[in-house]
């Protein structure tokens, strides 16, 4: 889980996930830069935090 969270922390133009979401949602590239980069940053940070809490509880 930690590796997956770290891999998703910032999705930008060199990531295929960025282009799949941008194209299928119909976003312009500039809107995708602004929204997806910030959204994936927060998704990664929250996931890393949850992994740390779960590790502290179960390990």
C-alpha positions as CSV (number, residue, x, y, z in Angstrom):
1,X,0.0,0.0,0.0
2,X,2.8,2.4,0.8
3,X,4.4,1.8,-2.6
4,X,1.1,2.4,-4.4
5,X,0.5,5.6,-2.4
6,X,3.9,6.9,-3.2
7,X,3.5,6.1,-6.9
8,X,0.2,8.1,-7.0
9,X,1.4,11.1,-5.1
10,X,1.7,13.5,-8.0
11,X,0.3,12.5,-11.4
12,X,1.4,14.8,-14.2
13,X,1.8,14.9,-18.0
14,X,4.4,12.1,-18.0
15,X,1.9,9.7,-16.4
16,X,-0.6,7.7,-18.4
17,X,-3.2,8.0,-15.6
18,X,-3.1,11.8,-16.2
19,X,-3.9,11.4,-19.9
20,X,-6.6,8.8,-19.4
21,X,-8.5,10.9,-16.9
22,X,-8.0,14.1,-18.8
23,X,-9.2,12.6,-22.1
24,X,-12.1,10.6,-20.9
25,X,-13.5,13.4,-18.7
26,X,-13.1,15.9,-21.5
27,X,-10.9,18.3,-19.6
28,X,-8.6,20.7,-21.3
29,X,-4.9,20.1,-20.6
30,X,-4.5,23.3,-18.5
31,X,-7.5,22.3,-16.3
32,X,-6.1,18.8,-15.9
33,X,-2.7,20.2,-14.9
34,X,-4.3,22.3,-12.2
35,X,-6.9,19.8,-10.9
36,X,-5.4,16.4,-11.3
37,X,-1.9,17.3,-10.0
38,X,-3.4,18.8,-6.8
39,X,-6.0,16.0,-6.4
40,X,-3.5,13.2,-6.8
41,X,-1.1,15.0,-4.4
42,X,-3.8,15.0,-1.7
43,X,-4.8,11.4,-2.5
44,X,-1.2,10.3,-2.0
45,X,-0.7,12.2,1.2
46,X,-3.9,10.9,2.8
47,X,-3.1,7.3,1.7
48,X,0.4,7.5,3.1
49,X,-1.0,8.8,6.4
50,X,-3.6,6.0,6.5
51,X,-0.8,3.4,5.8
52,X,1.2,4.9,8.7
53,X,-1.7,4.7,11.1
54,X,-2.5,1.1,10.0
55,X,1.1,0.1,10.5
56,X,1.2,1.7,13.9
57,X,-2.0,-0.2,14.9
58,X,-1.2,-3.6,13.4
59,X,2.5,-3.9,13.6
